[in-house]
């Protein structure tokens, strides 16, 4: 949920609209990464195209555009699974893709 610049009321409104299915925050997420990607992503944010950068703080993963998953999936089975999941969800990050990613890193 991207709430930068909003106040608590804005966050409540966004959560309410999301829970009601009136908005889809997933359309904002264009990149996914891990803890090691946060500093570089923050320092270079204006230079990185797209929308929200979703980072997971409990594993390392380069910041990767969802649009790049399929190409990376040609050589990396994790990205193949992520690409397939996102494709099934209109090209969007989703709970299935998150479960795949978390399960993968739980094995580390």
C-alpha positions in Angstrom: 0.0 0.0 0.0 1.8 3.2 -1.1 0.8 5.9 1.4 3.8 8.2 1.2 2.6 11.7 1.7 -0.7 10.6 3.2 -2.0 10.8 6.7 -3.6 8.1 8.9 -7.0 8.9 7.5 -5.7 8.4 3.9 -4.2 5.0 5.0 -7.5 3.9 6.5 -9.4 4.9 3.4 -6.9 3.0 1.2 -7.2 -0.1 3.3 -10.9 0.1 3.3 -11.1 0.5 -0.5 -8.6 -2.3 -1.0 -10.5 -4.7 1.3 -13.7 -3.8 -0.5 -12.1 -4.7 -3.8 -12.6 -1.1 -5.2 -8.9 -0.5 -5.7 -6.0 -2.9 -6.5 -2.7 -1.8 -4.9 -0.9 -4.5 -6.7 -1.0 -2.4 -9.9 1.5 -0.1 -8.3 4.2 -2.7 -7.7 6.7 -2.9 -10.6 9.8 -4.3 -8.9 10.5 -6.9 -6.2 13.7 -7.2 -4.2 15.3 -8.2 -0.9 17.2 -6.5 1.9 20.3 -6.1 -0.1 18.5 -4.0 -2.7 17.1 -1.3 -0.4 20.0 1.1 -0.2 20.7 1.1 -3.9 17.0 1.4 -4.8 16.5 4.3 -2.3 19.6 6.1 -3.6 18.6 5.6 -7.2 14.9 5.8 -7.0 14.4 8.7 -9.5 16.5 6.7 -12.0 14.5 3.5 -11.7 11.4 3.4 -13.9 8.1 2.1 -12.8 6.0 2.4 -9.7 6.5 0.9 -6.2 9.5 -1.1 -5.3 8.5 -3.9 -2.9 11.3 -5.2 -0.7 11.4 -8.1 1.7 13.7 -7.6 4.6 14.3 -11.2 5.6 16.3 -12.3 2.6 18.6 -11.0 -0.1 17.5 -10.6 -3.7 18.4 -8.0 -6.3 15.7 -5.5 -7.1 14.1 -7.0 -10.2 11.4 -5.6 -12.5 8.4 -7.9 -12.7 8.6 -7.3 -16.5 12.0 -9.0 -16.4 10.9 -12.2 -14.6 10.2 -14.1 -17.9 13.6 -13.4 -19.4 15.4 -14.3 -16.2 13.2 -17.4 -15.9 14.9 -18.8 -19.1 17.8 -19.6 -16.8 16.5 -19.4 -13.3 13.6 -21.7 -12.2 12.6 -19.3 -9.4 12.0 -16.5 -11.9 10.2 -18.9 -14.2 7.7 -19.7 -11.4 7.4 -16.0 -10.5 6.8 -15.0 -14.1 4.2 -17.7 -14.6 2.4 -16.6 -11.4 2.4 -13.0 -12.4 1.2 -13.9 -15.9 -1.8 -15.7 -14.3 -2.6 -12.5 -12.4 -2.6 -10.0 -15.3 1.1 -9.3 -15.0 0.8 -8.2 -11.3 2.6 -9.1 -8.2 0.2 -11.3 -6.2 -0.1 -13.5 -3.1 0.8 -16.7 -5.1 4.0 -15.1 -6.3 4.8 -14.0 -2.8 4.2 -17.5 -1.4 6.6 -18.9 -4.1 9.3 -16.3 -3.2 8.9 -16.8 0.5 9.0 -20.6 0.2 12.1 -20.4 -2.0 14.0 -18.2 0.5 12.8 -20.4 3.4 14.9 -23.1 1.9 18.1 -20.9 2.1 
